[in-house]
Amino acid sequence: MRTVNLEQLAGRRVLSQRGESVGYIEEICAEQDGDDLVIIEFHVGIYAAFERLSASAIGAAVLDLFRLRRGGGFYRIPWDKIDISDPARPRLLCSKKDLSRMEGGREHPQGKGQTRT
C-alpha cells in the first residue's frame, strides 16, 4: 500500500489519458481500515465542492448567475481509476466516457439518466 499526503492531491487538476483536463479534485472520500484511512473515490469537477457543502442546488444557481457553468455535473472516480504515482499530476487510467457523471447528487453512468440508490 502506498502512502500519499492528501494535501498533495486536493485541488489538483486530473488529466485524461489524452492529456485533457477532467476537472479538479474537490473531495477525497476515504474509509477507516484498521489504523489507516483508505481512499475509496475522488470527486472531481466544479459541482463537487458544492456537493461537499450539501448545497448543489444553490451552487448551480450561483454558477448560472455568473455564467460559469460549462459542462454540468462532476465525476465520482474510484480510487483505482486514477494514477496518483505523481501526486502533482494525477491522471485517469480509464476513458472519460467510462466514468459516472454526477449532476445534483444523481449519478448518470456514461451520460445515461439512471439514478443511483
Backbone as JSON, one array per atom type, in Angstrom:
{
  "sequence": "MRTVNLEQLAGRRVLSQRGESVGYIEEICAEQDGDDLVIIEFHVGIYAAFERLSASAIGAAVLDLFRLRRGGGFYRIPWDKIDISDPARPRLLCSKKDLSRMEGGREHPQGKGQTRT",
  "N": [[0.85, -1.17, 0.0], [0.55, 2.21, -0.82], [1.54, 5.33, 0.56], [0.17, 8.54, 0.56], [0.21, 12.01, 0.93], [-2.67, 13.78, 1.59], [-2.95, 16.52, 1.18], [-1.34, 16.93, -0.97], [-2.84, 16.11, -3.1], [-5.41, 17.29, -3.07], [-7.28, 19.69, -4.79], [-5.83, 19.44, -7.12], [-5.47, 19.29, -10.69], [-7.03, 16.86, -12.67], [-5.99, 14.83, -15.25], [-6.99, 13.48, -18.42], [-6.47, 10.38, -20.24], [-5.66, 11.32, -22.64], [-4.48, 13.67, -22.03], [-6.16, 15.8, -21.55], [-8.0, 18.12, -19.53], [-9.96, 16.91, -16.88], [-11.09, 17.88, -14.65], [-10.88, 19.37, -11.36], [-9.63, 17.92, -8.35], [-11.86, 17.92, -5.87], [-12.83, 16.72, -3.63], [-11.9, 14.08, -1.46], [-12.71, 10.89, -0.78], [-12.67, 8.63, 1.91], [-12.27, 5.55, 3.77], [-12.17, 4.05, 7.01], [-9.7, 1.68, 7.75], [-8.69, -0.4, 9.83], [-5.96, 0.99, 11.39], [-5.55, 2.74, 9.4], [-6.55, 5.16, 6.88], [-8.24, 4.65, 3.95], [-8.38, 5.53, 0.61], [-11.37, 5.69, -1.22], [-12.76, 6.9, -3.3], [-12.58, 9.69, -5.6], [-13.84, 12.97, -5.88], [-14.44, 14.9, -8.58], [-14.53, 17.94, -10.3], [-16.48, 20.94, -10.88], [-18.94, 21.01, -9.47], [-18.49, 19.32, -7.38], [-17.37, 20.56, -5.15], [-19.57, 22.03, -4.22], [-21.3, 19.95, -3.68], [-20.05, 18.75, -1.55], [-20.58, 20.61, 0.39], [-23.24, 20.25, 0.65], [-24.92, 21.79, -0.89], [-25.71, 21.82, -3.56], [-27.82, 22.66, -5.25], [-27.99, 25.36, -4.69], [-25.39, 26.02, -5.38], [-25.41, 25.48, -8.16], [-27.2, 27.45, -8.96], [-25.72, 29.76, -8.32], [-23.53, 29.42, -10.03], [-24.86, 29.56, -12.49], [-25.85, 32.17, -12.34], [-23.53, 33.7, -12.58], [-22.73, 32.81, -15.0], [-20.93, 30.65, -15.17], [-21.14, 27.97, -15.4], [-20.21, 25.17, -17.21], [-20.06, 22.41, -18.25], [-21.6, 20.82, -16.67], [-22.42, 18.86, -13.85], [-20.34, 16.47, -12.09], [-17.61, 14.23, -11.53], [-17.47, 11.05, -10.0], [-14.82, 9.31, -9.13], [-13.47, 6.16, -8.92], [-10.94, 4.91, -6.68], [-9.1, 3.27, -7.98], [-9.01, 4.11, -10.55], [-7.5, 6.3, -11.02], [-4.25, 7.42, -11.53], [-2.01, 8.1, -9.13], [0.66, 8.19, -8.78], [2.37, 10.26, -9.28], [1.65, 12.75, -7.41], [1.33, 15.45, -8.02], [0.43, 15.49, -10.59], [-2.13, 13.99, -11.23], [-3.63, 11.34, -13.13], [-6.13, 9.95, -15.29], [-6.87, 6.47, -15.47], [-8.55, 5.28, -17.11], [-10.96, 5.64, -19.76], [-12.56, 8.8, -20.16], [-15.2, 8.54, -20.81], [-15.9, 6.24, -19.52], [-16.45, 6.88, -16.95], [-18.7, 7.66, -14.23], [-20.95, 10.21, -14.47], [-21.99, 12.87, -12.45], [-24.83, 14.71, -11.44], [-26.2, 17.15, -9.56], [-26.2, 15.41, -7.35], [-27.2, 13.08, -8.38], [-26.5, 10.1, -10.12], [-25.28, 9.51, -13.38], [-24.52, 7.09, -15.27], [-22.18, 6.87, -17.8], [-23.36, 9.02, -19.07], [-26.08, 8.41, -19.17], [-29.5, 8.51, -18.03], [-29.82, 7.31, -15.39], [-30.57, 6.86, -11.96], [-28.66, 6.71, -9.02], [-29.05, 4.59, -6.22]],
  "CA": [[0.0, 0.0, 0.0], [1.32, 3.45, -0.94], [1.08, 6.44, 1.38], [0.2, 9.83, -0.12], [-0.36, 13.09, 1.74], [-3.87, 14.29, 0.92], [-2.77, 17.91, 0.75], [-0.69, 16.91, -2.27], [-3.84, 15.78, -4.12], [-6.58, 18.18, -3.04], [-7.19, 20.85, -5.67], [-5.04, 19.16, -8.32], [-6.19, 19.01, -11.92], [-6.93, 15.48, -13.15], [-5.89, 14.78, -16.71], [-7.44, 12.26, -19.08], [-5.41, 9.64, -20.92], [-5.23, 12.14, -23.78], [-3.89, 14.9, -21.52], [-7.18, 16.84, -21.41], [-8.45, 18.32, -18.16], [-11.24, 16.33, -16.5], [-11.55, 18.75, -13.58], [-10.0, 19.43, -10.2], [-10.03, 17.09, -7.21], [-12.52, 18.77, -4.89], [-13.07, 15.95, -2.42], [-11.3, 12.75, -1.43], [-13.51, 10.07, 0.15], [-11.88, 7.54, 2.46], [-12.88, 4.73, 4.81], [-11.25, 3.54, 8.01], [-9.29, 0.29, 7.6], [-7.78, -0.54, 10.96], [-5.38, 2.28, 11.77], [-5.35, 3.52, 8.18], [-7.65, 5.67, 6.06], [-8.03, 4.17, 2.6], [-9.17, 6.28, -0.36], [-12.3, 4.88, -2.0], [-13.07, 7.61, -4.53], [-12.28, 11.12, -5.72], [-14.89, 13.76, -6.52], [-13.73, 15.8, -9.48], [-15.39, 18.84, -11.07], [-16.9, 22.17, -10.2], [-20.04, 20.78, -8.55], [-18.05, 18.51, -6.25], [-17.21, 21.45, -3.99], [-20.91, 22.34, -3.72], [-21.86, 18.71, -3.14], [-19.43, 18.58, -0.25], [-21.26, 21.53, 1.29], [-24.67, 19.92, 0.57], [-25.61, 22.97, -1.42], [-25.55, 21.74, -5.01], [-28.84, 23.48, -5.93], [-27.54, 26.75, -4.52], [-24.17, 26.15, -6.18], [-25.78, 25.57, -9.57], [-27.79, 28.78, -9.17], [-24.63, 30.73, -8.3], [-22.78, 29.26, -11.28], [-25.7, 30.09, -13.57], [-25.91, 33.61, -12.18], [-22.3, 34.28, -13.1], [-22.47, 32.14, -16.27], [-19.7, 29.89, -15.02], [-21.38, 26.54, -15.62], [-19.74, 24.81, -18.56], [-20.44, 21.1, -18.74], [-22.59, 20.23, -15.79], [-22.09, 17.68, -13.09], [-18.98, 16.17, -11.68], [-17.31, 12.81, -11.62], [-17.02, 10.23, -8.87], [-13.82, 8.45, -9.76], [-12.95, 5.17, -7.98], [-9.52, 5.04, -6.37], [-8.25, 2.5, -8.89], [-9.12, 4.68, -11.9], [-6.61, 7.46, -11.09], [-2.83, 7.19, -11.23], [-1.51, 9.16, -8.25], [2.09, 7.96, -8.53], [2.89, 11.62, -9.22], [0.51, 13.48, -6.86], [1.2, 16.77, -8.64], [-0.17, 15.31, -11.91], [-2.97, 12.79, -11.3], [-4.13, 11.02, -14.48], [-7.1, 8.86, -15.39], [-6.41, 5.2, -16.01], [-9.64, 4.79, -17.95], [-11.52, 6.67, -20.63], [-13.51, 9.71, -19.51], [-16.54, 8.0, -21.09], [-16.15, 5.13, -18.59], [-16.74, 7.42, -15.62], [-20.08, 8.02, -13.93], [-21.11, 11.64, -14.32], [-22.96, 13.2, -11.42], [-25.49, 16.01, -11.54], [-27.09, 17.41, -8.43], [-26.25, 14.27, -6.46], [-27.71, 11.9, -9.08], [-25.49, 9.52, -10.98], [-25.66, 9.23, -14.77], [-23.44, 6.31, -15.85], [-21.89, 7.09, -19.22], [-24.27, 10.03, -19.62], [-27.46, 7.95, -19.2], [-30.31, 9.1, -16.98], [-30.15, 6.42, -14.3], [-30.29, 7.42, -10.65], [-28.04, 5.78, -8.08], [-29.81, 4.49, -4.96]],
  "C": [[0.9, 1.24, 0.0], [0.7, 4.52, -0.06], [1.26, 7.74, 0.61], [-0.41, 10.85, 0.83], [-1.51, 13.71, 0.96], [-3.71, 15.72, 0.44], [-2.03, 18.0, -0.58], [-1.68, 16.68, -3.41], [-4.98, 16.78, -4.21], [-6.33, 19.41, -3.91], [-6.39, 20.62, -6.94], [-5.95, 18.87, -9.51], [-5.95, 17.55, -12.31], [-6.94, 15.52, -14.67], [-6.4, 13.45, -17.24], [-6.24, 11.55, -19.67], [-4.86, 10.42, -22.1], [-4.58, 13.46, -23.35], [-4.86, 16.06, -21.37], [-7.63, 16.93, -19.95], [-9.83, 17.7, -17.94], [-11.9, 17.23, -15.46], [-10.54, 18.71, -12.45], [-10.53, 18.53, -9.09], [-10.57, 18.03, -6.14], [-12.73, 18.04, -3.57], [-12.42, 14.58, -2.57], [-12.06, 11.97, -0.37], [-12.67, 8.87, 0.6], [-12.69, 6.79, 3.51], [-11.79, 4.26, 5.75], [-10.98, 2.07, 7.74], [-8.23, 0.02, 8.66], [-7.28, 0.82, 11.39], [-5.22, 3.21, 10.58], [-6.66, 4.08, 7.64], [-7.31, 5.28, 4.63], [-8.95, 4.93, 1.65], [-10.08, 5.33, -1.12], [-12.7, 5.56, -3.3], [-12.68, 9.08, -4.42], [-13.48, 11.78, -6.36], [-14.19, 14.87, -7.28], [-14.74, 16.64, -10.25], [-15.93, 19.95, -10.22], [-18.03, 21.94, -9.21], [-19.64, 19.98, -7.33], [-17.88, 19.35, -5.0], [-18.57, 21.79, -3.39], [-21.56, 21.12, -3.1], [-21.33, 18.47, -1.74], [-20.13, 19.45, 0.79], [-22.77, 21.29, 1.34], [-25.47, 21.1, 0.07], [-25.56, 22.97, -2.94], [-26.59, 22.57, -5.75], [-28.45, 24.96, -5.85], [-26.31, 27.0, -5.39], [-24.48, 26.29, -7.66], [-26.37, 26.94, -9.88], [-26.71, 29.86, -9.2], [-23.83, 30.66, -9.59], [-23.56, 29.82, -12.46], [-25.75, 31.61, -13.54], [-24.69, 34.29, -12.8], [-21.85, 33.64, -14.42], [-21.15, 31.38, -16.26], [-19.89, 28.4, -15.28], [-21.03, 26.21, -17.05], [-20.28, 23.47, -19.02], [-21.51, 20.44, -17.9], [-22.04, 18.99, -15.1], [-20.64, 17.62, -12.64], [-18.8, 14.68, -11.76], [-16.95, 12.23, -10.27], [-16.09, 9.2, -9.48], [-13.28, 7.48, -8.72], [-11.43, 5.28, -7.84], [-8.62, 4.36, -7.39], [-8.33, 3.01, -10.33], [-8.27, 5.94, -12.07], [-5.2, 7.03, -10.7], [-2.34, 8.37, -10.4], [-0.04, 8.93, -7.92], [2.86, 9.28, -8.53], [1.73, 12.5, -8.73], [0.3, 14.87, -7.46], [0.49, 16.69, -9.99], [-1.01, 14.03, -11.98], [-3.56, 12.6, -12.69], [-5.14, 9.88, -14.4], [-6.43, 7.62, -15.96], [-7.47, 4.56, -16.9], [-10.08, 5.95, -18.85], [-12.48, 7.54, -19.83], [-14.94, 9.2, -19.69], [-16.91, 6.88, -20.13], [-16.53, 5.6, -17.2], [-18.23, 7.71, -15.47], [-20.13, 9.52, -13.68], [-22.21, 11.91, -13.32], [-23.55, 14.57, -11.69], [-26.43, 16.14, -10.36], [-27.26, 16.23, -7.51], [-26.79, 13.01, -7.11], [-26.68, 11.41, -10.08], [-26.07, 9.22, -12.36], [-24.53, 8.44, -15.41], [-23.35, 6.53, -17.35], [-22.92, 8.02, -19.85], [-25.71, 9.61, -19.67], [-28.2, 8.49, -17.99], [-30.69, 8.18, -15.84], [-29.75, 7.06, -12.98], [-29.71, 6.35, -9.75], [-28.84, 5.77, -6.79], [-28.91, 4.07, -3.84]]
}
